[in-house]
């Protein structure tokens, strides 16, 4: 190779390397937006939090309205006399120093409000409420007094979340309580909660969050102060000079929640006390003395479980507890604007030296330079985190070094196959790998925008799962559910189905999109039969492990739905919506009524071409004025689909499903009429 060619190649590598470094600097300064960088930054931040050990905090305690509380005290919502008793035990008998309700009392109850008002009066209680950002949002209830006019943030150049409406507590209860705070979280684009707002703006006034309101009560109704401490960002202080505690302020006047541990009652971070134990006197009231007590719920049915960096199902009440504990312990980090400038300088220096060194280096030289550069990046980032309390972005620098080390591959990655990668990224988690590969080869024919289309939808749900959850060890329950979901997903993929979502112990899937499938109804029914056979196989394994038998009901329906990439600007998914989806869910519920493993709607029966079906009955369905015809596949043998029919019938009496439809469903199974085969079209 001529010397001129060698020089030209090195020059091109140097230009590409320096161009990558410049791009990383621009990304760090906010001039360029790269989703990959944001995703990796979130991953690195989440990993750091997951590695934090859970240190017990004895000043914050959670009174949990858990599944056992609902079982013993009755379904939610409880009467306000019951909540008054709970409040009196914690506040007056227990002597708690600050109490917060992670819930809102939005509806007036003339008979029940007075006892709760008396319980709240003169006690250190902060009620919860929420703000709304929807256009034309309706405001209900009574807001507490604001803490600042919004103008105090203008000189400090701090942004703040602004809201259009609110759902607050009824006037008598709000007036009786010491304070109140909003409990809205900050949900990132990936649906994960990493921060909580400290203040929020509504009509020119700033209101405090629930965590801030409880800290103020804990410190004797301490005033709030905004201050700056040298190199640190602005902070929210408690007390005239912020002497009680200081919470560093991040972007949007939020605070990064210092998560520790996986959360929940099994974690050692906070002590959880079941609300039913407090109400029935099984807890000594002195346990609450001088503590901060948060009253919330971890029961899955009450929908206060959030995705966080440390767990996908984290109790919402513990998010507030973690922020309060971090303020008391001084462990809250911040992400100030200055940190991005420092990160950009580090990228320019380390990345520039690496680009110059790698331009003429061989494989070993590139590997050594990359390792030194990455070690330098991680080292200064860790020092800033540990000594200054800064969360400094790291992903842009790491990616820049990796790109410089493999620029030829990256160049091909950037310039070729962009549509193919988009399809793989979106559909890799929904459909079978062979379908992903097929779509990737022709991405232009894979519509991402939502559209109307006839599909077949399937719901599969474990019967009696709530009772299983009560009697199984959490780790066993996790393995049990994971093996079920994995097996069902593999069957769905094998029949060219698309997994829409997992809904607790249920699976929702559909056929006919994103890839066209003229036989979508047949494939869905065939998949359902295969799923029941897989259930029978799993039960043999579960029996060997000493686990309870698995009983699954499946509902299938066909119809025109809206399918495509849908959601909000915060979180999106490839999914389906429409009346046919709702009916498929209702049909799954009917599988319990008729003691059948698979229940099929009449529209699917008309669309099926190659599978024999058997008429079951006409059934009333919740939400519909006309009854619907119900069908099932003709069982291939007396034992049904590998014994699944008998298994479902035997276990249907212990099902703990709590769907709304079952409230109007007779408990006795309806006998099947004589078998009738539908002709094959």
PANU-145237 format. One line per 4 residues: number of its first residue (from 0); their letters; for each residue x, y, z of C-alpha. Coordinates in nm, 2 decimals. Layout:
N
NUM = a = X:Y:Z | ... .
//
This chain:
681
0 = xxxx = 0.00:0.00:0.00 | 0.14:0.34:-0.09 | 0.24:0.59:0.18 | -0.02:0.83:0.05 .
4 = xxxx = -0.29:0.57:0.09 | -0.18:0.50:0.45 | -0.19:0.87:0.53 | -0.52:0.91:0.37 .
8 = xxxx = -0.67:0.62:0.57 | -0.53:0.76:0.90 | -0.67:1.10:0.81 | -1.01:0.96:0.75 .
12 = xxxx = -1.00:0.76:1.07 | -0.89:1.07:1.26 | -1.16:1.29:1.10 | -1.43:1.02:1.18 .
16 = xxxx = -1.29:0.99:1.54 | -1.29:1.36:1.61 | -1.63:1.40:1.44 | -1.76:1.14:1.68 .
20 = xxxx = -1.61:1.33:1.98 | -1.76:1.66:1.86 | -2.10:1.49:1.82 | -2.07:1.35:2.18 .
24 = xxxx = -1.99:1.69:2.32 | -2.28:1.85:2.13 | -2.51:1.58:2.26 | -2.39:1.64:2.62 .
28 = xxxx = -2.45:2.02:2.58 | -2.80:1.95:2.45 | -2.74:2.06:2.10 | -2.81:1.72:1.96 .
32 = xxxx = -3.06:1.46:2.09 | -2.96:1.09:2.07 | -3.21:0.85:2.22 | -2.95:0.58:2.26 .
36 = xxxx = -2.74:0.81:2.48 | -3.04:0.89:2.70 | -3.13:0.52:2.73 | -2.77:0.42:2.82 .
40 = xxxx = -2.75:0.71:3.08 | -3.07:0.59:3.24 | -2.93:0.23:3.24 | -2.60:0.34:3.40 .
44 = xxxx = -2.79:0.55:3.66 | -3.03:0.26:3.74 | -2.75:0.01:3.77 | -2.57:0.24:4.02 .
48 = xxxx = -2.89:0.25:4.23 | -2.94:-0.12:4.21 | -2.59:-0.17:4.35 | -2.67:0.04:4.65 .
52 = xxxx = -2.72:-0.17:4.97 | -3.05:-0.13:5.15 | -2.96:0.04:5.48 | -3.25:0.02:5.73 .
56 = xxxx = -3.41:0.35:5.82 | -3.58:0.36:6.16 | -3.74:0.70:6.14 | -3.98:0.63:5.85 .
60 = xxxx = -4.24:0.36:5.88 | -4.51:0.24:5.63 | -4.86:0.13:5.73 | -4.95:-0.09:5.44 .
64 = xxxx = -5.30:-0.16:5.31 | -5.19:-0.49:5.18 | -5.38:-0.80:5.05 | -5.42:-0.93:5.41 .
68 = xxxx = -5.57:-0.61:5.52 | -5.82:-0.62:5.24 | -5.90:-0.98:5.32 | -5.96:-0.91:5.69 .
72 = xxxx = -6.11:-0.56:5.68 | -6.30:-0.58:5.36 | -6.25:-0.45:5.01 | -6.14:-0.09:4.93 .
76 = xxxx = -6.25:0.18:4.99 | -6.28:0.14:5.36 | -6.52:0.34:5.56 | -6.38:0.66:5.70 .
80 = xxxx = -6.47:0.55:6.05 | -6.21:0.27:5.99 | -5.95:0.52:5.87 | -6.03:0.75:6.16 .
84 = xxxx = -5.95:0.46:6.40 | -5.63:0.40:6.21 | -5.53:0.77:6.24 | -5.62:0.79:6.61 .
88 = xxxx = -5.41:0.48:6.69 | -5.11:0.61:6.50 | -5.13:0.98:6.60 | -5.29:1.00:6.94 .
92 = xxxx = -5.21:0.66:7.10 | -4.88:0.60:6.91 | -4.75:0.96:6.91 | -4.62:0.97:6.55 .
96 = xxxx = -4.44:1.29:6.47 | -4.57:1.31:6.11 | -4.83:1.11:5.92 | -4.90:1.12:5.55 .
100 = xxxx = -5.19:0.97:5.35 | -5.08:0.86:5.01 | -5.44:0.88:4.89 | -5.71:1.14:4.84 .
104 = xxxx = -6.05:1.18:5.00 | -6.23:1.33:4.70 | -6.59:1.24:4.77 | -6.79:1.38:5.06 .
108 = xxxx = -6.96:1.13:5.30 | -7.19:1.32:5.54 | -7.22:1.04:5.79 | -6.85:0.92:5.77 .
112 = xxxx = -6.66:1.25:5.75 | -6.72:1.38:6.11 | -6.53:1.09:6.28 | -6.23:1.13:6.04 .
116 = xxxx = -6.24:1.51:6.09 | -6.21:1.46:6.47 | -5.93:1.21:6.42 | -5.74:1.46:6.20 .
120 = xxxx = -5.79:1.77:6.41 | -5.49:1.86:6.61 | -5.28:1.57:6.48 | -4.96:1.60:6.26 .
124 = xxxx = -5.13:1.47:5.94 | -5.07:1.56:5.58 | -5.33:1.45:5.33 | -5.25:1.36:4.97 .
128 = xxxx = -5.39:1.50:4.65 | -5.30:1.51:4.28 | -5.26:1.77:4.00 | -5.38:1.72:3.65 .
132 = xxxx = -5.23:1.84:3.32 | -5.52:1.75:3.09 | -5.68:2.02:2.88 | -6.00:2.13:3.04 .
136 = xxxx = -5.92:1.94:3.36 | -6.18:1.97:3.63 | -6.06:2.08:3.98 | -6.23:1.93:4.28 .
140 = xxxx = -6.19:1.96:4.65 | -5.98:2.22:4.85 | -5.62:2.30:4.79 | -5.40:2.36:5.09 .
144 = xxxx = -5.23:2.71:5.12 | -4.94:2.76:4.87 | -4.59:2.79:5.00 | -4.44:3.04:4.75 .
148 = xxxx = -4.55:3.26:4.46 | -4.40:3.12:4.14 | -4.20:3.44:4.09 | -3.95:3.33:4.35 .
152 = xxxx = -3.81:3.08:4.09 | -3.75:3.34:3.81 | -3.43:3.49:3.95 | -3.29:3.14:4.00 .
156 = xxxx = -3.38:3.03:3.65 | -3.55:2.72:3.78 | -3.82:2.55:3.58 | -4.12:2.38:3.75 .
160 = xxxx = -4.40:2.15:3.65 | -4.72:2.35:3.57 | -5.07:2.20:3.60 | -5.42:2.28:3.48 .
164 = xxxx = -5.63:2.12:3.75 | -5.63:1.91:4.06 | -5.82:1.65:4.26 | -5.80:1.75:4.62 .
168 = xxxx = -5.96:1.64:4.95 | -6.31:1.75:5.05 | -6.32:2.08:5.23 | -6.41:1.95:5.59 .
172 = xxxx = -6.12:1.70:5.59 | -5.87:1.94:5.44 | -5.95:2.20:5.70 | -5.91:1.95:5.98 .
176 = xxxx = -5.57:1.82:5.86 | -5.25:2.00:5.94 | -5.14:2.01:5.58 | -5.15:1.84:5.24 .
180 = xxxx = -4.91:1.76:4.96 | -4.95:1.64:4.60 | -4.82:1.29:4.52 | -4.76:1.32:4.14 .
184 = xxxx = -4.44:1.14:4.04 | -4.21:1.23:3.74 | -4.24:0.95:3.49 | -3.95:0.93:3.24 .
188 = xxxx = -3.99:0.83:2.87 | -3.94:0.47:2.96 | -4.22:0.47:3.21 | -3.98:0.46:3.51 .
192 = xxxx = -4.01:0.69:3.81 | -3.67:0.83:3.91 | -3.76:1.17:4.06 | -4.04:1.34:4.25 .
196 = xxxx = -4.14:1.71:4.21 | -4.07:1.91:4.52 | -4.29:2.20:4.42 | -4.55:2.24:4.15 .
200 = xxxx = -4.71:2.55:4.00 | -5.08:2.61:3.97 | -5.22:2.96:3.88 | -4.91:3.15:3.97 .
204 = xxxx = -4.86:2.98:4.31 | -4.62:2.70:4.42 | -4.75:2.40:4.62 | -4.55:2.15:4.81 .
208 = xxxx = -4.53:1.77:4.75 | -4.64:1.52:5.01 | -4.28:1.44:5.10 | -4.21:1.81:5.16 .
212 = xxxx = -4.52:1.86:5.36 | -4.44:1.57:5.59 | -4.08:1.69:5.64 | -4.21:2.03:5.74 .
216 = xxxx = -4.45:1.87:5.99 | -4.16:1.65:6.12 | -3.95:1.96:6.18 | -4.22:2.14:6.37 .
220 = xxxx = -4.39:2.32:6.08 | -4.05:2.45:5.96 | -4.06:2.72:5.69 | -3.92:2.64:5.35 .
224 = xxxx = -3.61:2.82:5.21 | -3.45:2.83:4.87 | -3.07:2.85:4.89 | -2.75:2.79:4.70 .
228 = xxxx = -2.44:2.63:4.85 | -2.12:2.70:4.67 | -2.06:2.44:4.40 | -2.39:2.27:4.48 .
232 = xxxx = -2.71:2.35:4.29 | -3.00:2.52:4.45 | -3.16:2.34:4.73 | -3.48:2.34:4.93 .
236 = xxxx = -3.41:2.39:5.30 | -3.62:2.32:5.60 | -3.60:2.58:5.87 | -3.50:2.96:5.85 .
240 = xxxx = -3.15:2.87:5.73 | -3.22:2.52:5.61 | -3.06:2.39:5.92 | -3.29:2.09:5.97 .
244 = xxxx = -3.24:1.93:5.62 | -3.15:2.02:5.27 | -3.28:1.87:4.95 | -3.08:1.94:4.63 .
248 = xxxx = -3.29:2.06:4.35 | -3.26:1.89:4.01 | -3.42:2.00:3.67 | -3.78:2.09:3.70 .
252 = xxxx = -3.76:2.16:4.07 | -3.75:1.79:4.13 | -3.54:1.56:4.36 | -3.38:1.24:4.25 .
256 = xxxx = -3.52:0.96:4.47 | -3.23:0.78:4.65 | -3.37:0.43:4.60 | -3.21:0.14:4.81 .
260 = xxxx = -3.32:-0.22:4.78 | -3.59:-0.38:4.58 | -3.87:-0.22:4.78 | -4.17:-0.37:4.95 .
264 = xxxx = -4.22:-0.55:5.28 | -3.95:-0.80:5.20 | -3.69:-0.53:5.17 | -3.49:-0.42:5.47 .
268 = xxxx = -3.50:-0.05:5.39 | -3.83:0.04:5.57 | -4.04:-0.14:5.82 | -4.39:-0.23:5.68 .
272 = xxxx = -4.68:-0.27:5.92 | -5.00:-0.43:5.79 | -5.29:-0.19:5.84 | -5.51:-0.47:5.97 .
276 = xxxx = -5.27:-0.54:6.25 | -5.29:-0.18:6.36 | -5.67:-0.18:6.35 | -5.70:-0.51:6.54 .
280 = xxxx = -5.46:-0.41:6.81 | -5.18:-0.66:6.71 | -4.93:-0.37:6.70 | -4.81:-0.18:7.01 .
284 = xxxx = -4.89:0.19:6.94 | -4.55:0.29:7.09 | -4.40:0.15:6.77 | -4.51:0.48:6.60 .
288 = xxxx = -4.37:0.72:6.86 | -4.17:1.01:6.70 | -4.16:0.84:6.36 | -4.27:0.95:6.02 .
292 = xxxx = -4.56:0.73:5.92 | -4.68:0.69:5.56 | -5.02:0.52:5.50 | -5.04:0.37:5.16 .
296 = xxxx = -5.09:0.04:4.97 | -4.89:-0.24:4.81 | -5.19:-0.44:4.71 | -5.17:-0.50:4.33 .
300 = xxxx = -5.55:-0.44:4.29 | -5.52:-0.09:4.42 | -5.29:0.01:4.13 | -5.02:0.20:4.33 .
304 = xxxx = -4.73:0.00:4.20 | -4.47:0.19:4.00 | -4.18:0.10:3.78 | -3.86:0.23:3.94 .
308 = xxxx = -3.48:0.18:3.87 | -3.47:-0.09:4.13 | -3.79:-0.28:4.07 | -4.07:-0.29:3.81 .
312 = xxxx = -4.33:-0.32:4.08 | -4.24:-0.08:4.35 | -4.50:0.05:4.60 | -4.58:0.41:4.53 .
316 = xxxx = -4.59:0.49:4.90 | -4.23:0.38:4.94 | -4.11:0.62:4.67 | -4.22:0.91:4.90 .
320 = xxxx = -4.07:0.73:5.20 | -3.73:0.70:5.01 | -3.73:1.07:4.94 | -3.81:1.16:5.30 .
324 = xxxx = -3.54:0.92:5.43 | -3.29:1.06:5.18 | -3.35:1.41:5.30 | -3.30:1.30:5.66 .
328 = xxxx = -2.99:1.11:5.58 | -2.84:1.36:5.34 | -2.81:1.10:5.06 | -3.00:1.28:4.78 .
332 = xxxx = -2.79:1.34:4.47 | -2.86:1.61:4.21 | -2.81:1.67:3.84 | -2.71:2.03:3.81 .
336 = xxxx = -2.66:2.21:3.48 | -2.29:2.26:3.56 | -2.23:1.88:3.55 | -2.31:1.87:3.18 .
340 = xxxx = -2.05:2.13:3.10 | -1.78:1.94:3.30 | -1.89:1.61:3.13 | -1.85:1.78:2.79 .
344 = xxxx = -1.50:1.90:2.88 | -1.40:1.55:2.99 | -1.53:1.40:2.66 | -1.34:1.66:2.46 .
348 = xxxx = -1.02:1.59:2.64 | -1.03:1.21:2.68 | -1.21:1.15:2.35 | -0.98:1.38:2.16 .
352 = xxxx = -0.67:1.21:2.29 | -0.82:0.87:2.22 | -0.91:0.97:1.86 | -0.56:1.09:1.80 .
356 = xxxx = -0.40:0.78:1.95 | -0.63:0.53:1.77 | -0.59:0.69:1.42 | -0.26:0.52:1.36 .
360 = xxxx = -0.28:0.23:1.61 | -0.34:-0.14:1.55 | -0.58:-0.37:1.72 | -0.39:-0.39:2.05 .
364 = xxxx = -0.33:-0.02:2.06 | -0.70:0.05:2.00 | -0.79:-0.19:2.28 | -0.54:-0.04:2.52 .
368 = xxxx = -0.65:0.32:2.45 | -1.01:0.23:2.48 | -0.96:0.06:2.82 | -0.76:0.36:2.95 .
372 = xxxx = -1.02:0.61:2.83 | -1.31:0.42:2.97 | -1.13:0.38:3.31 | -1.07:0.75:3.32 .
376 = xxxx = -1.43:0.83:3.23 | -1.57:0.60:3.50 | -1.32:0.72:3.76 | -1.40:1.09:3.74 .
380 = xxxx = -1.77:1.02:3.72 | -1.75:0.81:4.04 | -1.56:1.09:4.22 | -1.82:1.35:4.12 .
384 = xxxx = -2.10:1.12:4.25 | -1.94:1.03:4.58 | -1.77:1.36:4.68 | -1.99:1.63:4.52 .
388 = xxxx = -2.32:1.44:4.51 | -2.35:1.50:4.14 | -2.52:1.27:3.89 | -2.31:1.34:3.59 .
392 = xxxx = -2.41:1.20:3.24 | -2.16:0.93:3.13 | -2.32:0.76:2.84 | -2.21:1.01:2.57 .
396 = xxxx = -1.84:0.98:2.67 | -1.85:0.60:2.69 | -2.03:0.57:2.35 | -1.78:0.81:2.19 .
400 = xxxx = -1.49:0.60:2.30 | -1.65:0.28:2.17 | -1.75:0.45:1.84 | -1.39:0.58:1.79 .
404 = xxxx = -1.26:0.23:1.86 | -1.49:0.07:1.60 | -1.56:0.35:1.36 | -1.59:0.14:1.05 .
408 = xxxx = -1.86:-0.08:1.20 | -2.03:0.23:1.34 | -2.02:0.40:1.00 | -2.20:0.11:0.85 .
412 = xxxx = -2.44:0.11:1.14 | -2.52:0.48:1.10 | -2.56:0.48:0.72 | -2.73:0.15:0.65 .
416 = xxxx = -3.02:-0.05:0.78 | -3.18:0.23:0.99 | -3.53:0.11:0.90 | -3.44:-0.25:0.97 .
420 = xxxx = -3.31:-0.17:1.32 | -3.62:0.03:1.40 | -3.84:-0.27:1.32 | -3.62:-0.51:1.52 .
424 = xxxx = -3.62:-0.26:1.81 | -3.99:-0.22:1.82 | -4.11:-0.57:1.74 | -3.83:-0.79:1.89 .
428 = xxxx = -4.02:-0.82:2.22 | -4.36:-0.88:2.07 | -4.33:-1.14:1.79 | -4.13:-1.45:1.70 .
432 = xxxx = -3.77:-1.40:1.59 | -3.85:-1.55:1.24 | -4.12:-1.29:1.19 | -3.89:-1.01:1.31 .
436 = xxxx = -3.63:-1.12:1.05 | -3.90:-1.13:0.78 | -4.01:-0.78:0.87 | -3.65:-0.66:0.89 .
440 = xxxx = -3.59:-0.76:0.53 | -3.88:-0.55:0.41 | -3.94:-0.28:0.67 | -4.12:-0.04:0.43 .
444 = xxxx = -4.41:-0.29:0.42 | -4.45:-0.29:0.80 | -4.68:-0.01:0.90 | -4.61:0.15:1.24 .
448 = xxxx = -4.88:0.41:1.25 | -5.21:0.29:1.40 | -5.48:0.17:1.16 | -5.81:-0.03:1.15 .
452 = xxxx = -5.77:-0.39:1.08 | -5.95:-0.72:1.15 | -5.75:-0.93:1.40 | -5.80:-1.22:1.64 .
456 = xxxx = -5.73:-1.14:2.00 | -5.65:-1.39:2.28 | -5.65:-1.35:2.65 | -5.51:-1.63:2.88 .
460 = xxxx = -5.53:-1.60:3.26 | -5.43:-1.82:3.55 | -5.73:-1.93:3.77 | -5.69:-1.89:4.14 .
464 = xxxx = -5.36:-1.69:4.11 | -5.44:-1.46:4.41 | -5.48:-1.76:4.64 | -5.15:-1.91:4.50 .
468 = xxxx = -4.98:-1.58:4.57 | -5.09:-1.59:4.93 | -4.95:-1.94:4.99 | -4.63:-1.94:4.79 .
472 = xxxx = -4.29:-1.80:4.87 | -4.22:-1.49:4.66 | -3.92:-1.64:4.48 | -4.12:-1.96:4.40 .
476 = xxxx = -4.41:-1.74:4.28 | -4.18:-1.55:4.06 | -4.03:-1.87:3.91 | -4.39:-2.01:3.87 .
480 = xxxx = -4.51:-1.71:3.69 | -4.20:-1.67:3.47 | -4.21:-2.03:3.35 | -4.58:-1.99:3.27 .
484 = xxxx = -4.53:-1.67:3.08 | -4.23:-1.80:2.89 | -4.41:-2.12:2.78 | -4.72:-1.93:2.67 .
488 = xxxx = -4.51:-1.67:2.48 | -4.31:-1.95:2.30 | -4.64:-2.11:2.19 | -4.78:-1.77:2.07 .
492 = xxxx = -4.46:-1.70:1.87 | -4.47:-2.05:1.72 | -4.81:-1.98:1.58 | -4.70:-1.63:1.44 .
496 = xxxx = -4.88:-1.44:1.71 | -4.79:-1.11:1.86 | -4.76:-1.07:2.24 | -4.93:-0.75:2.33 .
500 = xxxx = -4.86:-0.74:2.70 | -4.85:-0.93:3.03 | -5.12:-0.82:3.27 | -5.01:-0.96:3.60 .
504 = xxxx = -5.07:-1.34:3.56 | -5.25:-1.30:3.23 | -5.12:-1.28:2.87 | -5.28:-1.08:2.59 .
508 = xxxx = -5.19:-1.16:2.23 | -5.32:-1.10:1.88 | -5.29:-1.24:1.53 | -5.29:-1.06:1.19 .
512 = xxxx = -5.05:-0.78:1.27 | -4.79:-0.64:1.22 | -4.75:-0.91:0.95 | -5.07:-0.99:0.75 .
516 = xxxx = -5.21:-1.33:0.82 | -5.52:-1.45:0.63 | -5.55:-1.74:0.87 | -5.53:-1.54:1.18 .
520 = xxxx = -5.84:-1.69:1.34 | -5.72:-2.05:1.28 | -5.37:-1.97:1.41 | -5.51:-1.81:1.73 .
524 = xxxx = -5.74:-2.11:1.80 | -5.46:-2.36:1.72 | -5.23:-2.16:1.95 | -5.49:-2.18:2.23 .
528 = xxxx = -5.51:-2.56:2.20 | -5.13:-2.58:2.20 | -5.12:-2.35:2.51 | -5.35:-2.59:2.70 .
532 = xxxx = -5.13:-2.88:2.60 | -4.83:-2.68:2.73 | -5.02:-2.62:3.05 | -5.06:-2.99:3.10 .
536 = xxxx = -4.68:-3.04:3.04 | -4.60:-2.76:3.28 | -4.82:-2.92:3.55 | -4.62:-3.24:3.54 .
540 = xxxx = -4.31:-3.03:3.62 | -4.49:-2.82:3.88 | -4.61:-3.14:4.05 | -4.25:-3.26:4.07 .
544 = xxxx = -4.16:-2.93:4.24 | -4.45:-2.95:4.48 | -4.61:-2.64:4.33 | -4.99:-2.60:4.29 .
548 = xxxx = -5.14:-2.71:3.96 | -5.17:-2.45:3.68 | -5.52:-2.39:3.55 | -5.56:-2.15:3.26 .
552 = xxxx = -5.87:-2.01:3.10 | -5.85:-1.87:2.74 | -6.08:-1.63:2.56 | -6.06:-1.56:2.18 .
556 = xxxx = -6.25:-1.31:1.97 | -6.22:-1.16:1.62 | -6.31:-0.82:1.50 | -6.19:-0.48:1.35 .
560 = xxxx = -5.97:-0.30:1.60 | -5.72:-0.02:1.60 | -5.36:-0.16:1.59 | -5.03:0.02:1.58 .
564 = xxxx = -4.77:0.22:1.77 | -4.98:0.41:2.03 | -4.94:0.58:2.36 | -4.83:0.91:2.51 .
568 = xxxx = -4.52:1.11:2.46 | -4.39:0.95:2.78 | -4.45:0.59:2.69 | -4.56:0.41:2.37 .
572 = xxxx = -4.63:0.05:2.27 | -4.74:-0.15:1.97 | -5.09:-0.25:2.08 | -5.45:-0.30:1.99 .
576 = xxxx = -5.77:-0.13:2.12 | -6.13:-0.17:2.04 | -6.46:-0.34:2.13 | -6.34:-0.68:2.00 .
580 = xxxx = -6.05:-0.66:2.25 | -6.29:-0.60:2.53 | -6.51:-0.89:2.43 | -6.21:-1.13:2.41 .
584 = xxxx = -6.14:-1.04:2.77 | -6.50:-1.10:2.87 | -6.49:-1.44:2.69 | -6.19:-1.54:2.89 .
588 = xxxx = -6.39:-1.47:3.20 | -6.67:-1.70:3.07 | -6.43:-1.99:3.06 | -6.47:-2.01:3.44 .
592 = xxxx = -6.85:-2.00:3.41 | -6.86:-2.29:3.16 | -6.57:-2.49:3.31 | -6.40:-2.47:2.97 .
596 = xxxx = -6.03:-2.42:2.89 | -6.10:-2.23:2.57 | -6.40:-2.00:2.49 | -6.44:-1.86:2.14 .
600 = xxxx = -6.66:-1.58:2.02 | -6.90:-1.61:1.73 | -6.70:-1.37:1.51 | -6.40:-1.60:1.54 .
604 = xxxx = -6.62:-1.90:1.46 | -6.72:-1.73:1.13 | -6.35:-1.66:1.05 | -6.21:-2.00:1.13 .
608 = xxxx = -6.15:-2.21:0.82 | -5.99:-2.54:0.92 | -6.07:-2.61:1.29 | -6.38:-2.79:1.41 .
612 = xxxx = -6.58:-2.60:1.67 | -6.85:-2.70:1.91 | -7.14:-2.47:2.01 | -7.17:-2.41:2.39 .
616 = xxxx = -7.45:-2.16:2.46 | -7.57:-1.81:2.43 | -7.44:-1.60:2.73 | -7.50:-1.26:2.88 .
620 = xxxx = -7.19:-1.06:2.88 | -7.13:-0.76:3.10 | -7.16:-0.43:2.92 | -7.36:-0.57:2.62 .
624 = xxxx = -7.74:-0.56:2.57 | -7.75:-0.87:2.34 | -7.63:-1.22:2.44 | -7.33:-1.36:2.25 .
628 = xxxx = -7.28:-1.71:2.12 | -7.01:-1.90:2.28 | -6.80:-2.18:2.11 | -6.52:-2.41:2.19 .
632 = xxxx = -6.28:-2.63:1.99 | -6.39:-2.98:1.96 | -6.17:-3.17:2.21 | -5.94:-3.41:2.03 .
636 = xxxx = -5.97:-3.69:2.29 | -6.18:-3.77:2.60 | -5.92:-3.61:2.82 | -5.94:-3.28:2.63 .
640 = xxxx = -5.63:-3.09:2.54 | -5.38:-3.30:2.72 | -5.60:-3.32:3.03 | -5.64:-2.94:3.05 .
644 = xxxx = -6.03:-2.96:3.03 | -6.05:-3.19:3.33 | -5.79:-2.99:3.51 | -5.98:-2.66:3.46 .
648 = xxxx = -6.31:-2.81:3.57 | -6.16:-2.95:3.89 | -6.00:-2.62:3.98 | -6.27:-2.38:3.87 .
652 = xxxx = -6.43:-2.38:4.22 | -6.12:-2.24:4.38 | -6.07:-1.96:4.13 | -6.00:-1.62:4.28 .
656 = xxxx = -6.06:-1.41:3.97 | -6.20:-1.07:4.06 | -6.33:-0.94:3.72 | -6.63:-0.71:3.72 .
660 = xxxx = -6.81:-0.95:3.49 | -6.81:-1.23:3.74 | -7.04:-1.03:3.97 | -7.32:-1.11:3.74 .
664 = xxxx = -7.21:-1.47:3.65 | -7.39:-1.77:3.81 | -7.14:-1.99:4.00 | -7.28:-2.31:3.87 .
668 = xxxx = -7.14:-2.44:3.54 | -7.38:-2.45:3.25 | -7.39:-2.80:3.09 | -7.28:-2.82:2.73 .
672 = xxxx = -7.53:-2.91:2.47 | -7.48:-3.21:2.24 | -7.16:-3.18:2.04 | -7.20:-3.01:1.70 .
676 = xxxx = -6.93:-2.96:1.45 | -6.92:-2.64:1.25 | -6.85:-2.71:0.88 | -6.51:-2.61:0.75 .
680 = x = -6.52:-2.33:0.51 .
//
